Amino acid sequence: MFAGGLAEAVEETSEEVLADFSKVLYNGLEQLQGKSSRMTPFENMFDRYSMSFLGGFLGGGISSAAFDFSDIRRNINMTS
């Protein structure tokens, strides 16, 4: 459960980082074109990243546990 939760947490957090990176690139292109940038990617960074990590950790752990328990139940009912 811990490994599944950690993997999902890292995935969700990396998605947030990638979204912020793309916003920075977009803002840079708008600055070069002389437009004002509307997006601020670094607002509430700690809140967004920590919530992504926590949500991914809980969701990945629960999902991993559900799959593990269904596999155990299926293996118990197997006959030789």
PDB file of N, CA, C and O in Angstrom, chain B, residues numbered from 101:
ATOM      1  N   MET B 101       0.827  -1.190   0.000  1.00  0.00           N
ATOM      2  CA  MET B 101       0.000   0.000   0.000  1.00  0.00           C
ATOM      3  C   MET B 101       0.872   1.254   0.000  1.00  0.00           C
ATOM      4  O   MET B 101       0.577   2.226  -0.696  1.00  0.00           O
ATOM      5  N   PHE B 102       1.940   1.223   0.783  1.00  0.00           N
ATOM      6  CA  PHE B 102       2.800   2.391   0.883  1.00  0.00           C
ATOM      7  C   PHE B 102       3.473   2.695  -0.460  1.00  0.00           C
ATOM      8  O   PHE B 102       3.547   3.851  -0.877  1.00  0.00           O
ATOM      9  N   ALA B 103       3.955   1.659  -1.123  1.00  0.00           N
ATOM     10  CA  ALA B 103       4.640   1.857  -2.408  1.00  0.00           C
ATOM     11  C   ALA B 103       3.677   2.383  -3.465  1.00  0.00           C
ATOM     12  O   ALA B 103       4.031   3.273  -4.239  1.00  0.00           O
ATOM     13  N   GLY B 104       2.473   1.847  -3.502  1.00  0.00           N
ATOM     14  CA  GLY B 104       1.479   2.339  -4.459  1.00  0.00           C
ATOM     15  C   GLY B 104       1.084   3.769  -4.179  1.00  0.00           C
ATOM     16  O   GLY B 104       0.913   4.568  -5.100  1.00  0.00           O
ATOM     17  N   GLY B 105       0.939   4.092  -2.905  1.00  0.00           N
ATOM     18  CA  GLY B 105       0.599   5.465  -2.530  1.00  0.00           C
ATOM     19  C   GLY B 105       1.710   6.439  -2.853  1.00  0.00           C
ATOM     20  O   GLY B 105       1.459   7.544  -3.333  1.00  0.00           O
ATOM     21  N   LEU B 106       2.946   6.024  -2.586  1.00  0.00           N
ATOM     22  CA  LEU B 106       4.086   6.897  -2.873  1.00  0.00           C
ATOM     23  C   LEU B 106       4.255   7.127  -4.373  1.00  0.00           C
ATOM     24  O   LEU B 106       4.548   8.243  -4.803  1.00  0.00           O
ATOM     25  N   ALA B 107       4.071   6.084  -5.159  1.00  0.00           N
ATOM     26  CA  ALA B 107       4.188   6.225  -6.618  1.00  0.00           C
ATOM     27  C   ALA B 107       3.130   7.179  -7.156  1.00  0.00           C
ATOM     28  O   ALA B 107       3.430   8.030  -7.994  1.00  0.00           O
ATOM     29  N   GLU B 108       1.913   7.047  -6.688  1.00  0.00           N
ATOM     30  CA  GLU B 108       0.838   7.927  -7.153  1.00  0.00           C
ATOM     31  C   GLU B 108       1.054   9.354  -6.671  1.00  0.00           C
ATOM     32  O   GLU B 108       0.754  10.302  -7.396  1.00  0.00           O
ATOM     33  N   ALA B 109       1.565   9.516  -5.466  1.00  0.00           N
ATOM     34  CA  ALA B 109       1.828  10.856  -4.935  1.00  0.00           C
ATOM     35  C   ALA B 109       2.896  11.568  -5.755  1.00  0.00           C
ATOM     36  O   ALA B 109       2.762  12.754  -6.056  1.00  0.00           O
ATOM     37  N   VAL B 110       3.948  10.854  -6.114  1.00  0.00           N
ATOM     38  CA  VAL B 110       5.003  11.449  -6.926  1.00  0.00           C
ATOM     39  C   VAL B 110       4.465  11.799  -8.308  1.00  0.00           C
ATOM     40  O   VAL B 110       4.816  12.839  -8.865  1.00  0.00           O
ATOM     41  N   GLU B 111       3.622  10.944  -8.863  1.00  0.00           N
ATOM     42  CA  GLU B 111       3.038  11.222 -10.175  1.00  0.00           C
ATOM     43  C   GLU B 111       2.170  12.475 -10.139  1.00  0.00           C
ATOM     44  O   GLU B 111       2.293  13.338 -11.009  1.00  0.00           O
ATOM     45  N   GLU B 112       1.309  12.582  -9.158  1.00  0.00           N
ATOM     46  CA  GLU B 112       0.418  13.745  -9.066  1.00  0.00           C
ATOM     47  C   GLU B 112       1.204  15.035  -8.848  1.00  0.00           C
ATOM     48  O   GLU B 112       0.883  16.067  -9.437  1.00  0.00           O
ATOM     49  N   THR B 113       2.226  14.978  -8.006  1.00  0.00           N
ATOM     50  CA  THR B 113       3.037  16.164  -7.748  1.00  0.00           C
ATOM     51  C   THR B 113       3.824  16.560  -8.991  1.00  0.00           C
ATOM     52  O   THR B 113       3.966  17.747  -9.283  1.00  0.00           O
ATOM     53  N   SER B 114       4.334  15.583  -9.721  1.00  0.00           N
ATOM     54  CA  SER B 114       5.082  15.908 -10.938  1.00  0.00           C
ATOM     55  C   SER B 114       4.164  16.506 -12.002  1.00  0.00           C
ATOM     56  O   SER B 114       4.614  17.320 -12.808  1.00  0.00           O
ATOM     57  N   GLU B 115       2.906  16.126 -12.021  1.00  0.00           N
ATOM     58  CA  GLU B 115       1.956  16.749 -12.939  1.00  0.00           C
ATOM     59  C   GLU B 115       1.764  18.233 -12.595  1.00  0.00           C
ATOM     60  O   GLU B 115       1.666  19.073 -13.491  1.00  0.00           O
ATOM     61  N   GLU B 116       1.712  18.546 -11.311  1.00  0.00           N
ATOM     62  CA  GLU B 116       1.596  19.953 -10.896  1.00  0.00           C
ATOM     63  C   GLU B 116       2.844  20.744 -11.294  1.00  0.00           C
ATOM     64  O   GLU B 116       2.743  21.877 -11.764  1.00  0.00           O
ATOM     65  N   VAL B 117       4.016  20.142 -11.103  1.00  0.00           N
ATOM     66  CA  VAL B 117       5.267  20.814 -11.465  1.00  0.00           C
ATOM     67  C   VAL B 117       5.302  21.057 -12.973  1.00  0.00           C
ATOM     68  O   VAL B 117       5.694  22.135 -13.418  1.00  0.00           O
ATOM     69  N   LEU B 118       4.896  20.069 -13.753  1.00  0.00           N
ATOM     70  CA  LEU B 118       4.888  20.219 -15.206  1.00  0.00           C
ATOM     71  C   LEU B 118       3.896  21.294 -15.646  1.00  0.00           C
ATOM     72  O   LEU B 118       4.176  22.051 -16.575  1.00  0.00           O
ATOM     73  N   ALA B 119       2.753  21.365 -14.992  1.00  0.00           N
ATOM     74  CA  ALA B 119       1.784  22.410 -15.314  1.00  0.00           C
ATOM     75  C   ALA B 119       2.355  23.794 -15.007  1.00  0.00           C
ATOM     76  O   ALA B 119       2.174  24.726 -15.789  1.00  0.00           O
ATOM     77  N   ASP B 120       3.038  23.931 -13.879  1.00  0.00           N
ATOM     78  CA  ASP B 120       3.663  25.216 -13.544  1.00  0.00           C
ATOM     79  C   ASP B 120       4.764  25.576 -14.536  1.00  0.00           C
ATOM     80  O   ASP B 120       4.904  26.737 -14.920  1.00  0.00           O
ATOM     81  N   PHE B 121       5.539  24.585 -14.946  1.00  0.00           N
ATOM     82  CA  PHE B 121       6.597  24.834 -15.913  1.00  0.00           C
ATOM     83  C   PHE B 121       6.028  25.315 -17.250  1.00  0.00           C
ATOM     84  O   PHE B 121       6.566  26.236 -17.865  1.00  0.00           O
ATOM     85  N   SER B 122       4.938  24.687 -17.693  1.00  0.00           N
ATOM     86  CA  SER B 122       4.332  25.111 -18.956  1.00  0.00           C
ATOM     87  C   SER B 122       3.742  26.518 -18.835  1.00  0.00           C
ATOM     88  O   SER B 122       3.757  27.278 -19.803  1.00  0.00           O
ATOM     89  N   LYS B 123       3.225  26.868 -17.661  1.00  0.00           N
ATOM     90  CA  LYS B 123       2.718  28.228 -17.461  1.00  0.00           C
ATOM     91  C   LYS B 123       3.848  29.252 -17.508  1.00  0.00           C
ATOM     92  O   LYS B 123       3.670  30.349 -18.037  1.00  0.00           O
ATOM     93  N   VAL B 124       5.011  28.896 -16.957  1.00  0.00           N
ATOM     94  CA  VAL B 124       6.161  29.791 -16.996  1.00  0.00           C
ATOM     95  C   VAL B 124       6.603  30.010 -18.439  1.00  0.00           C
ATOM     96  O   VAL B 124       6.897  31.138 -18.835  1.00  0.00           O
ATOM     97  N   LEU B 125       6.651  28.939 -19.225  1.00  0.00           N
ATOM     98  CA  LEU B 125       7.024  29.076 -20.630  1.00  0.00           C
ATOM     99  C   LEU B 125       6.024  29.944 -21.385  1.00  0.00           C
ATOM    100  O   LEU B 125       6.417  30.793 -22.186  1.00  0.00           O
ATOM    101  N   TYR B 126       4.743  29.735 -21.136  1.00  0.00           N
ATOM    102  CA  TYR B 126       3.706  30.524 -21.792  1.00  0.00           C
ATOM    103  C   TYR B 126       3.829  31.999 -21.408  1.00  0.00           C
ATOM    104  O   TYR B 126       3.725  32.878 -22.263  1.00  0.00           O
ATOM    105  N   ASN B 127       4.049  32.262 -20.136  1.00  0.00           N
ATOM    106  CA  ASN B 127       4.231  33.649 -19.683  1.00  0.00           C
ATOM    107  C   ASN B 127       5.455  34.285 -20.325  1.00  0.00           C
ATOM    108  O   ASN B 127       5.429  35.461 -20.685  1.00  0.00           O
ATOM    109  N   GLY B 128       6.528  33.512 -20.471  1.00  0.00           N
ATOM    110  CA  GLY B 128       7.733  34.026 -21.110  1.00  0.00           C
ATOM    111  C   GLY B 128       7.497  34.391 -22.566  1.00  0.00           C
ATOM    112  O   GLY B 128       7.987  35.411 -23.050  1.00  0.00           O
ATOM    113  N   LEU B 129       6.741  33.547 -23.258  1.00  0.00           N
ATOM    114  CA  LEU B 129       6.417  33.859 -24.654  1.00  0.00           C
ATOM    115  C   LEU B 129       5.550  35.109 -24.757  1.00  0.00           C
ATOM    116  O   LEU B 129       5.741  35.924 -25.660  1.00  0.00           O
ATOM    117  N   GLU B 130       4.603  35.263 -23.842  1.00  0.00           N
ATOM    118  CA  GLU B 130       3.772  36.468 -23.857  1.00  0.00           C
ATOM    119  C   GLU B 130       4.595  37.709 -23.552  1.00  0.00           C
ATOM    120  O   GLU B 130       4.358  38.769 -24.129  1.00  0.00           O
ATOM    121  N   GLN B 131       5.561  37.584 -22.648  1.00  0.00           N
ATOM    122  CA  GLN B 131       6.432  38.722 -22.338  1.00  0.00           C
ATOM    123  C   GLN B 131       7.257  39.122 -23.563  1.00  0.00           C
ATOM    124  O   GLN B 131       7.438  40.308 -23.838  1.00  0.00           O
ATOM    125  N   LEU B 132       7.754  38.127 -24.293  1.00  0.00           N
ATOM    126  CA  LEU B 132       8.536  38.417 -25.489  1.00  0.00           C
ATOM    127  C   LEU B 132       7.696  39.085 -26.583  1.00  0.00           C
ATOM    128  O   LEU B 132       8.213  39.870 -27.378  1.00  0.00           O
ATOM    129  N   GLN B 133       6.405  38.768 -26.614  1.00  0.00           N
ATOM    130  CA  GLN B 133       5.516  39.368 -27.604  1.00  0.00           C
ATOM    131  C   GLN B 133       4.984  40.719 -27.150  1.00  0.00           C
ATOM    132  O   GLN B 133       4.265  41.386 -27.895  1.00  0.00           O
ATOM    133  N   GLY B 134       5.330  41.126 -25.941  1.00  0.00           N
ATOM    134  CA  GLY B 134       4.896  42.422 -25.432  1.00  0.00           C
ATOM    135  C   GLY B 134       3.527  42.411 -24.780  1.00  0.00           C
ATOM    136  O   GLY B 134       2.967  43.469 -24.493  1.00  0.00           O
ATOM    137  N   LYS B 135       2.990  41.236 -24.545  1.00  0.00           N
ATOM    138  CA  LYS B 135       1.688  41.125 -23.884  1.00  0.00           C
ATOM    139  C   LYS B 135       1.897  40.974 -22.383  1.00  0.00           C
ATOM    140  O   LYS B 135       2.968  40.576 -21.926  1.00  0.00           O
ATOM    141  N   SER B 136       0.867  41.296 -21.635  1.00  0.00           N
ATOM    142  CA  SER B 136       0.955  41.089 -20.180  1.00  0.00           C
ATOM    143  C   SER B 136       0.528  39.657 -19.867  1.00  0.00           C
ATOM    144  O   SER B 136      -0.423  39.136 -20.449  1.00  0.00           O
ATOM    145  N   SER B 137       1.239  39.040 -18.947  1.00  0.00           N
ATOM    146  CA  SER B 137       0.925  37.655 -18.596  1.00  0.00           C
ATOM    147  C   SER B 137      -0.212  37.631 -17.587  1.00  0.00           C
ATOM    148  O   SER B 137      -0.249  38.421 -16.643  1.00  0.00           O
ATOM    149  N   ARG B 138      -1.135  36.708 -17.810  1.00  0.00           N
ATOM    150  CA  ARG B 138      -2.309  36.594 -16.940  1.00  0.00           C
ATOM    151  C   ARG B 138      -2.147  35.513 -15.891  1.00  0.00           C
ATOM    152  O   ARG B 138      -2.740  35.591 -14.815  1.00  0.00           O
ATOM    153  N   MET B 139      -1.345  34.505 -16.198  1.00  0.00           N
ATOM    154  CA  MET B 139      -1.213  33.364 -15.295  1.00  0.00           C
ATOM    155  C   MET B 139      -0.074  33.578 -14.306  1.00  0.00           C
ATOM    156  O   MET B 139       1.005  34.049 -14.667  1.00  0.00           O
ATOM    157  N   THR B 140      -0.329  33.233 -13.089  1.00  0.00           N
ATOM    158  CA  THR B 140       0.719  33.261 -12.061  1.00  0.00           C
ATOM    159  C   THR B 140       0.896  31.834 -11.546  1.00  0.00           C
ATOM    160  O   THR B 140       0.113  31.379 -10.713  1.00  0.00           O
ATOM    161  N   PRO B 141       1.909  31.127 -12.027  1.00  0.00           N
ATOM    162  CA  PRO B 141       2.042  29.707 -11.704  1.00  0.00           C
ATOM    163  C   PRO B 141       2.487  29.416 -10.283  1.00  0.00           C
ATOM    164  O   PRO B 141       2.292  28.301  -9.800  1.00  0.00           O
ATOM    165  N   PHE B 142       3.078  30.385  -9.598  1.00  0.00           N
ATOM    166  CA  PHE B 142       3.655  30.076  -8.295  1.00  0.00           C
ATOM    167  C   PHE B 142       2.806  30.549  -7.128  1.00  0.00           C
ATOM    168  O   PHE B 142       3.322  30.721  -6.024  1.00  0.00           O
ATOM    169  N   GLU B 143       1.524  30.762  -7.348  1.00  0.00           N
ATOM    170  CA  GLU B 143       0.638  31.110  -6.235  1.00  0.00           C
ATOM    171  C   GLU B 143       0.321  29.841  -5.449  1.00  0.00           C
ATOM    172  O   GLU B 143       0.003  28.802  -6.027  1.00  0.00           O
ATOM    173  N   ASN B 144       0.411  29.941  -4.152  1.00  0.00           N
ATOM    174  CA  ASN B 144       0.070  28.822  -3.254  1.00  0.00           C
ATOM    175  C   ASN B 144       0.784  27.532  -3.649  1.00  0.00           C
ATOM    176  O   ASN B 144       0.177  26.462  -3.676  1.00  0.00           O
ATOM    177  N   MET B 145       2.057  27.641  -3.951  1.00  0.00           N
ATOM    178  CA  MET B 145       2.814  26.462  -4.376  1.00  0.00           C
ATOM    179  C   MET B 145       2.805  25.358  -3.328  1.00  0.00           C
ATOM    180  O   MET B 145       2.544  24.199  -3.648  1.00  0.00           O
ATOM    181  N   PHE B 146       3.083  25.705  -2.105  1.00  0.00           N
ATOM    182  CA  PHE B 146       3.148  24.688  -1.053  1.00  0.00           C
ATOM    183  C   PHE B 146       1.797  23.999  -0.888  1.00  0.00           C
ATOM    184  O   PHE B 146       1.732  22.779  -0.744  1.00  0.00           O
ATOM    185  N   ASP B 147       0.720  24.781  -0.908  1.00  0.00           N
ATOM    186  CA  ASP B 147      -0.615  24.201  -0.745  1.00  0.00           C
ATOM    187  C   ASP B 147      -0.948  23.246  -1.890  1.00  0.00           C
ATOM    188  O   ASP B 147      -1.432  22.137  -1.667  1.00  0.00           O
ATOM    189  N   ARG B 148      -0.685  23.688  -3.108  1.00  0.00           N
ATOM    190  CA  ARG B 148      -1.033  22.852  -4.263  1.00  0.00           C
ATOM    191  C   ARG B 148      -0.196  21.585  -4.318  1.00  0.00           C
ATOM    192  O   ARG B 148      -0.725  20.500  -4.559  1.00  0.00           O
ATOM    193  N   TYR B 149       1.114  21.716  -4.095  1.00  0.00           N
ATOM    194  CA  TYR B 149       1.980  20.545  -4.157  1.00  0.00           C
ATOM    195  C   TYR B 149       1.706  19.575  -3.013  1.00  0.00           C
ATOM    196  O   TYR B 149       1.688  18.360  -3.214  1.00  0.00           O
ATOM    197  N   SER B 150       1.495  20.107  -1.826  1.00  0.00           N
ATOM    198  CA  SER B 150       1.235  19.210  -0.694  1.00  0.00           C
ATOM    199  C   SER B 150      -0.117  18.511  -0.843  1.00  0.00           C
ATOM    200  O   SER B 150      -0.248  17.338  -0.493  1.00  0.00           O
ATOM    201  N   MET B 151      -1.110  19.214  -1.352  1.00  0.00           N
ATOM    202  CA  MET B 151      -2.416  18.570  -1.555  1.00  0.00           C
ATOM    203  C   MET B 151      -2.350  17.538  -2.672  1.00  0.00           C
ATOM    204  O   MET B 151      -2.996  16.494  -2.584  1.00  0.00           O
ATOM    205  N   SER B 152      -1.582  17.812  -3.717  1.00  0.00           N
ATOM    206  CA  SER B 152      -1.400  16.819  -4.779  1.00  0.00           C
ATOM    207  C   SER B 152      -0.705  15.577  -4.224  1.00  0.00           C
ATOM    208  O   SER B 152      -1.094  14.446  -4.518  1.00  0.00           O
ATOM    209  N   PHE B 153       0.327  15.808  -3.418  1.00  0.00           N
ATOM    210  CA  PHE B 153       1.051  14.675  -2.832  1.00  0.00           C
ATOM    211  C   PHE B 153       0.150  13.875  -1.904  1.00  0.00           C
ATOM    212  O   PHE B 153       0.097  12.648  -1.987  1.00  0.00           O
ATOM    213  N   LEU B 154      -0.553  14.566  -1.027  1.00  0.00           N
ATOM    214  CA  LEU B 154      -1.412  13.877  -0.065  1.00  0.00           C
ATOM    215  C   LEU B 154      -2.562  13.142  -0.758  1.00  0.00           C
ATOM    216  O   LEU B 154      -2.864  11.996  -0.425  1.00  0.00           O
ATOM    217  N   GLY B 155      -3.195  13.804  -1.716  1.00  0.00           N
ATOM    218  CA  GLY B 155      -4.287  13.159  -2.441  1.00  0.00           C
ATOM    219  C   GLY B 155      -3.817  11.952  -3.232  1.00  0.00           C
ATOM    220  O   GLY B 155      -4.487  10.920  -3.252  1.00  0.00           O
ATOM    221  N   GLY B 156      -2.670  12.076  -3.883  1.00  0.00           N
ATOM    222  CA  GLY B 156      -2.116  10.940  -4.615  1.00  0.00           C
ATOM    223  C   GLY B 156      -1.720   9.813  -3.698  1.00  0.00           C
ATOM    224  O   GLY B 156      -1.923   8.643  -4.021  1.00  0.00           O
ATOM    225  N   PHE B 157      -1.148  10.155  -2.541  1.00  0.00           N
ATOM    226  CA  PHE B 157      -0.733   9.129  -1.588  1.00  0.00           C
ATOM    227  C   PHE B 157      -1.937   8.350  -1.060  1.00  0.00           C
ATOM    228  O   PHE B 157      -1.910   7.122  -0.995  1.00  0.00           O
ATOM    229  N   LEU B 158      -2.987   9.070  -0.687  1.00  0.00           N
ATOM    230  CA  LEU B 158      -4.175   8.381  -0.170  1.00  0.00           C
ATOM    231  C   LEU B 158      -4.879   7.580  -1.269  1.00  0.00           C
ATOM    232  O   LEU B 158      -5.245   6.423  -1.068  1.00  0.00           O
ATOM    233  N   GLY B 159      -5.062   8.208  -2.428  1.00  0.00           N
ATOM    234  CA  GLY B 159      -5.740   7.513  -3.519  1.00  0.00           C
ATOM    235  C   GLY B 159      -4.956   6.315  -4.026  1.00  0.00           C
ATOM    236  O   GLY B 159      -5.535   5.260  -4.286  1.00  0.00           O
ATOM    237  N   GLY B 160      -3.656   6.463  -4.169  1.00  0.00           N
ATOM    238  CA  GLY B 160      -2.828   5.347  -4.628  1.00  0.00           C
ATOM    239  C   GLY B 160      -2.768   4.225  -3.617  1.00  0.00           C
ATOM    240  O   GLY B 160      -2.771   3.052  -3.989  1.00  0.00           O
ATOM    241  N   GLY B 161      -2.712   4.573  -2.331  1.00  0.00           N
ATOM    242  CA  GLY B 161      -2.696   3.543  -1.289  1.00  0.00           C
ATOM    243  C   GLY B 161      -3.994   2.761  -1.228  1.00  0.00           C
ATOM    244  O   GLY B 161      -3.986   1.537  -1.096  1.00  0.00           O
ATOM    245  N   ILE B 162      -5.104   3.467  -1.324  1.00  0.00           N
ATOM    246  CA  ILE B 162      -6.410   2.791  -1.291  1.00  0.00           C
ATOM    247  C   ILE B 162      -6.594   1.922  -2.528  1.00  0.00           C
ATOM    248  O   ILE B 162      -7.069   0.790  -2.433  1.00  0.00           O
ATOM    249  N   SER B 163      -6.220   2.450  -3.680  1.00  0.00           N
ATOM    250  CA  SER B 163      -6.334   1.677  -4.915  1.00  0.00           C
ATOM    251  C   SER B 163      -5.441   0.436  -4.873  1.00  0.00           C
ATOM    252  O   SER B 163      -5.856  -0.648  -5.281  1.00  0.00           O
ATOM    253  N   SER B 164      -4.233   0.600  -4.387  1.00  0.00           N
ATOM    254  CA  SER B 164      -3.316  -0.534  -4.279  1.00  0.00           C
ATOM    255  C   SER B 164      -3.855  -1.588  -3.317  1.00  0.00           C
ATOM    256  O   SER B 164      -3.757  -2.787  -3.580  1.00  0.00           O
ATOM    257  N   ALA B 165      -4.418  -1.139  -2.213  1.00  0.00           N
ATOM    258  CA  ALA B 165      -4.978  -2.088  -1.242  1.00  0.00           C
ATOM    259  C   ALA B 165      -6.162  -2.835  -1.835  1.00  0.00           C
ATOM    260  O   ALA B 165      -6.315  -4.035  -1.609  1.00  0.00           O
ATOM    261  N   ALA B 166      -6.998  -2.138  -2.590  1.00  0.00           N
ATOM    262  CA  ALA B 166      -8.160  -2.794  -3.193  1.00  0.00           C
ATOM    263  C   ALA B 166      -7.723  -3.866  -4.184  1.00  0.00           C
ATOM    264  O   ALA B 166      -8.286  -4.960  -4.203  1.00  0.00           O
ATOM    265  N   PHE B 167      -6.724  -3.557  -5.004  1.00  0.00           N
ATOM    266  CA  PHE B 167      -6.237  -4.558  -5.951  1.00  0.00           C
ATOM    267  C   PHE B 167      -5.567  -5.716  -5.235  1.00  0.00           C
ATOM    268  O   PHE B 167      -5.749  -6.868  -5.629  1.00  0.00           O
ATOM    269  N   ASP B 168      -4.795  -5.437  -4.191  1.00  0.00           N
ATOM    270  CA  ASP B 168      -4.114  -6.505  -3.454  1.00  0.00           C
ATOM    271  C   ASP B 168      -5.118  -7.440  -2.790  1.00  0.00           C
ATOM    272  O   ASP B 168      -4.954  -8.659  -2.840  1.00  0.00           O
ATOM    273  N   PHE B 169      -6.156  -6.882  -2.170  1.00  0.00           N
ATOM    274  CA  PHE B 169      -7.131  -7.719  -1.489  1.00  0.00           C
ATOM    275  C   PHE B 169      -7.978  -8.513  -2.470  1.00  0.00           C
ATOM    276  O   PHE B 169      -8.360  -9.646  -2.178  1.00  0.00           O
ATOM    277  N   SER B 170      -8.274  -7.939  -3.624  1.00  0.00           N
ATOM    278  CA  SER B 170      -9.038  -8.707  -4.617  1.00  0.00           C
ATOM    279  C   SER B 170      -8.183  -9.848  -5.172  1.00  0.00           C
ATOM    280  O   SER B 170      -8.704 -10.928  -5.446  1.00  0.00           O
ATOM    281  N   ASP B 171      -6.883  -9.623  -5.341  1.00  0.00           N
ATOM    282  CA  ASP B 171      -5.995 -10.701  -5.786  1.00  0.00           C
ATOM    283  C   ASP B 171      -5.900 -11.802  -4.736  1.00  0.00           C
ATOM    284  O   ASP B 171      -5.915 -12.986  -5.072  1.00  0.00           O
ATOM    285  N   ILE B 172      -5.804 -11.419  -3.478  1.00  0.00           N
ATOM    286  CA  ILE B 172      -5.734 -12.416  -2.399  1.00  0.00           C
ATOM    287  C   ILE B 172      -7.010 -13.237  -2.361  1.00  0.00           C
ATOM    288  O   ILE B 172      -6.958 -14.459  -2.228  1.00  0.00           O
ATOM    289  N   ARG B 173      -8.156 -12.575  -2.475  1.00  0.00           N
ATOM    290  CA  ARG B 173      -9.436 -13.292  -2.437  1.00  0.00           C
ATOM    291  C   ARG B 173      -9.563 -14.238  -3.627  1.00  0.00           C
ATOM    292  O   ARG B 173     -10.074 -15.349  -3.482  1.00  0.00           O
ATOM    293  N   ARG B 174      -9.102 -13.809  -4.801  1.00  0.00           N
ATOM    294  CA  ARG B 174      -9.170 -14.661  -5.983  1.00  0.00           C
ATOM    295  C   ARG B 174      -8.229 -15.847  -5.837  1.00  0.00           C
ATOM    296  O   ARG B 174      -8.571 -16.949  -6.265  1.00  0.00           O
ATOM    297  N   ASN B 175      -7.049 -15.654  -5.244  1.00  0.00           N
ATOM    298  CA  ASN B 175      -6.107 -16.764  -5.081  1.00  0.00           C
ATOM    299  C   ASN B 175      -6.571 -17.766  -4.031  1.00  0.00           C
ATOM    300  O   ASN B 175      -6.274 -18.956  -4.141  1.00  0.00           O
ATOM    301  N   ILE B 176      -7.287 -17.305  -3.025  1.00  0.00           N
ATOM    302  CA  ILE B 176      -7.812 -18.229  -2.005  1.00  0.00           C
ATOM    303  C   ILE B 176      -8.857 -19.163  -2.609  1.00  0.00           C
ATOM    304  O   ILE B 176      -8.939 -20.329  -2.223  1.00  0.00           O
ATOM    305  N   ASN B 177      -9.646 -18.669  -3.541  1.00  0.00           N
ATOM    306  CA  ASN B 177     -10.712 -19.471  -4.137  1.00  0.00           C
ATOM    307  C   ASN B 177     -10.216 -20.383  -5.253  1.00  0.00           C
ATOM    308  O   ASN B 177     -11.001 -21.139  -5.824  1.00  0.00           O
ATOM    309  N   MET B 178      -8.929 -20.322  -5.571  1.00  0.00           N
ATOM    310  CA  MET B 178      -8.404 -21.180  -6.632  1.00  0.00           C
ATOM    311  C   MET B 178      -8.262 -22.609  -6.129  1.00  0.00           C
ATOM    312  O   MET B 178      -7.961 -22.850  -4.960  1.00  0.00           O
ATOM    313  N   THR B 179      -8.483 -23.535  -7.029  1.00  0.00           N
ATOM    314  CA  THR B 179      -8.297 -24.946  -6.681  1.00  0.00           C
ATOM    315  C   THR B 179      -7.128 -25.476  -7.487  1.00  0.00           C
ATOM    316  O   THR B 179      -6.783 -24.933  -8.536  1.00  0.00           O
ATOM    317  N   SER B 180      -6.525 -26.535  -6.987  1.00  0.00           N
ATOM    318  CA  SER B 180      -5.345 -27.085  -7.678  1.00  0.00           C
ATOM    319  C   SER B 180      -5.737 -28.010  -8.800  1.00  0.00           C
ATOM    320  O   SER B 180      -4.870 -28.556  -9.481  1.00  0.00           O
TER     321      SER B 180
END
